[in-house]
């Protein structure tokens, strides 16, 4: 079945959607219970305890929701945001990898296209994530209308939209990583590493040593820091980044909701496009490969060697010439080592 969405045709198979829901509904329920503990379950528990307990003034819904105001202004350690970031990545990885040695091999042999498979997984997981945030936001809005709390309905709505967009981007990232990896642990580790990759690259590019070598201006440093912030998806949720410093304090505490939501939607779309492309070229071997073969492996090896080279050069060089020389030498050595290790792993697997 082809479901029209504006000017696009998204292949949404009803049978696949039902299958994904039946297969993953317990994961979605567990995610809801864990993520909703601080914003919903805990305040309800306080309310019930206040009704049946002796110290009613201490245990109230309003008292529990008083801490939730931190959700909308700065970093706040709660189950919906901090734990939720990891849960949505885990959902994106699990929803695909769990079938690698089971029904997925049969499913790709049917007339169902691989694009439909990825689309069904994305739509089902996205619906569950949007539902989790919507239920929590609705509870906070109703409680805010009935009880003396410090936040407004409009603020809750803007926060819910931005948080949902960030969760969907992380979920799509996990799904994309799972589309070319063969094991749950390797996919999960790679997905977690990818979320922090912009921050890691930022630390390599902008540090005390490189600032002294290249004499970076404050304006250039500020622009690089802003780009890093906007490419680091967890920073949209935590509102915290060591790179923001004083110049970006307004972004950190008072987010530009329309701009940041649009950026997250674009990242989500990019990850889904890559997931479809990678999954279409994945051989889906029964024993599960770590990464795809062919050009994708070579590109990954080059990128990894380049990251190692930049990191080594940025920390040890004392001049511009030394920086570029160290980077070139380190890149060649790292690339050769990676090639040798890849060949060793290949022959070990071949021997098995």
N, C-alpha and C positions, 0 to 999 in steps of 0.2 A: 504494500500500500504506500502511496506517495502522499505525504501530508504537505500542503502548501504552507509556506511561511514567508509572507510578503512576496518578494521576488525570487525566493530560493525554493528548491525542491529538496526537502530533507527526507531521505528514505526511512520511514518509521514503520516497522513491521509490528502489527498488533500482537501476533503470536510471540515474537521475541520480547516485546515489552512485558507481557504477562509472565513469560518464563523468567525474565530477570527479576521481576518482583517476587515471584514465588521462591526463587533460589536465594535471594539476598535480603529478604524482609527481616530476618532475625538480626542480620548485621545492622540494618537501618534502625531497628528497635533498640539494640544495644547502644548505637551511636546517640540516639535521642535521649536515652536515660542518663548516659554519662555527660553529654554536653548540656543537658537541661538541669543538672543538679543545683548549681549556684543561682541561675536566674529564675527557676520555676519550682523545682522540687523542694529546695531548702526553704524558700519563703513560705510555701504551703505548709511545710512541716512546722515552721515557727508559728504560723497562724493556728494550726490545730493544737499545738502545745500551749499556746496562750489561752485558748478556749477551755481546755481541760485542766490546766495547771494553776497553781496558786499565784505565781508571779506573772500575771497577764501582761503587765506593762513592759516586761523585758522581752517576751516572746510574741512579737507581732509581725505581720507581713510587711508593714511599713518599715520596721526596724531592719529586717533582712534586706529589703530593697534599698535601704539607704546606702549600702555599699555598692550597689549596682550602678550608681551615678558615675562611678569611675570608668564604666564601659565607654562613656561618650566623650570623655575629655582627655584621658591619658592611659598609659599602660596599666592594666588591671589583671591580676592573676586569678582567673576564674575558669571553670570547666568549659564554658561555651566558646571562649576565644582561644585561650592558651592550649587547652587540651584538644579543642575542636580542630585546630590547625593540623595536628598530627592524625586525628581520626579521619578527616576527609582525604588526606593523602593515602592513608591505609585503605580506605574504601576504594579509591581510584585504582590502587594496585591490586587489591584482593579481588575485586569484581571481575578482573580479567585473568589474572594469574591462576586463580583457583581452578580454572577449567583447562589449563594447559595440558594436563595429562588425562583428561576425562572427556567430557561431552564436546569440548571445543574442536577436537580433531574430527569428530563426526559432523559437527555443525558446519564446518567449512567445506565439507564434501557434498552438502545439500545445495539446492538452487539459491539459498540465501546468500547474499553478497557479504563480503567482509565489511563493507561500509555500513550495511544495515546492522551488523553485529555491534560495531563500535557505537553507532548512533543509538541503538537500544540501550546499551550499557550507560552511555552518557546521559540520555534522557531520564532513565530510571534513577540513577544516582543523583542527578541534579534535582529531580523532583523531591527526593527524600531530603536532601540538604536544604532546599528552599522551604520545605514543610517544617523542618526542625527549627530553623530561624524564625519562620513566620509564627509558629505556635508560641515560642518564647517572647517574641515581640508583642504579640497580641495580649499575652498575659500581663506584660509590663505596662502596656497601654491601659488596659482595664483597671489594673491596680493603681495606676497613676491618676485615673479619673475618680476613683473612689477613696483613695488614701492620700495623706499628706507626704508626698515625695518631692524630690528636688529636680526631677527631669520633666520635660514636656513631651507631648505626643509627637510633635514634629521632629524632635531630636531622636526619638526612638525609631521613627520611620526612616530617617536619613541613615542612622547607624545600621539598621537592619539591611537596607539596600547595599551599602558599602561592604558590610560583613559578608552578606550572601555572595556578592561578586568576588570577594577574596577567596571564600571557601570554594566556589565553583572553579576559579582559576587553579587553586591547589589540587582540587579533585581531577581536573583535566590534565594537570601536569603528571599526577600519579598514573592516570590512564595512559598517557603518552609513553611514560617510561615502561609501563607493563606491556606495551604493544611491541617492544623489541627486546625484552628480557625474558628469561626462561624460568626463573626461580623467584619465590616470594621474597626471600631475604635479600638477594642481589637487587631486585627491583625496588624494594623499600629503602635500602641504603643509598642507591643511586638517586631516588626521588628526594630523600632528605638532603643529600649533598647538593642537588640541583637548586633547592630552595635557598640555600645559603651561598650559592656560587657567586652572585653579583657582589655580595659583601666581601667574599674572599678576594675577588679580583680587585675590588676597590681598595682593600688593604694593601694589595701588591702595588697598585698604581699610585695611590696617595699615601705615603708614609714619610717619616722624617728624612730618611735617606734620599728618596727620589725628589722630595721638595728641595733639598739642598743641591742635588746634582743638576736638576733641570731648571731650578729657580722658578717654580710654578707660582703664578700670581694668585692672590686670594680669590679673585673672580673666577679663575679657571678651576681652582679647588672647589669652590662653592658649586659650580655647574656640574662637575664630576660627581660630587656628593649627592646632588639632587637626582641625577640620572640613576645612580646606584640605588638611592632610596626608592625611586619609582619602579625599578626592576626587581626589587626585593619584596616578594609578595607578603611574607609574614609581617613586614613593617607596616602594611596597611591595617593590620589587626592590632598589633602590639602598640602602635604609635610610638615606637622607640627605635632609635638607630644611633650608633656611636658616630656616624658620619654627618649627622644633621647639624650639630653644633649650634651656635647662636643664630646664624643666618637663617636657619630653617625651623626655628622654634615654632613659628606660626603654623607651618605645615604639620608639625608633630602633634600639636594640641588642638588646632582648629583646621581639620582637613578640608580640602576643596572637594566636596562630595561629588559634584558632577564630573569633574576632570578625573579624579581617581577611579570612579566607577567605570568611566569609559575606557580608561587604560586597562583595567582589570578585565573588562569584557573583550577587549582586543587580544589580550594575552590568552584568555580562555579560548577564543576562536582560533588563535595560532596553534595552541597545544592540541586542539581537536583535529585540525587539519593535518598536523604532523602525526598524530595518532593513527588516523586513517591511512596516511601514506605509508607509515612504517608497518602497520598491520597487514596491509596489502602485499608487502614484499617479504613478510616474515615466513620462513618455511615451516614453522610450527613442528619442529622435530619432537618426537615423543620423549627423548631424554632431556630436552630443553637446553638451548644454547644460551650462553651468557649475553651475547650481543649478536645482531645480524651479521651475516657474512658479506663480503664484497666491499663496495665503496663505503658503506656506512662504517665498517670496522676501520678502514684506513683513515677516514675523516676523524673518527673518535681518537685514534692513536696520535694523529697530528695535533689535535686540540689538546689532548692531555700533555703531550710533550711541550707544547707551547706554554701551557699554564705553569708547568714545572720550571721552564726556562725563565719566564718573566718573574716568578717568585724568587728564584735564586739570584737573578741579576739585580732585582730591586733591593735585596737585603745585603748583598756583598760588594756591589760596585762602588767606586769612589769618584768616578768621572763619567762623562757621557760616552767616551770611547770605551772605557772599561765596561760600562753597562751593556752596550751593544755587542761587544766582543764576548762577554760572559754569557749573554743570552743566546748567541749563535752557537757557541761551543756546548752549552748545556742542552740546547734543543737537539743537537745532533746526537749527543751521548744518550739523552733520555729517550729519543725516538728509537735508537738502535736497541737499547735495553728493553723497551716495550715490545718491539718486534720479536726479539729473542724469547721473551717471556710468553708472548702469544703463541709462537711456534712450539714452545715447550709444552704449553697447556694443550695445544691441538694434538701433538703426538702422544701425550699421556692419555687423552680421551680416545684417540684412535687405537692405542694399545689395549685399552679396556674393552 
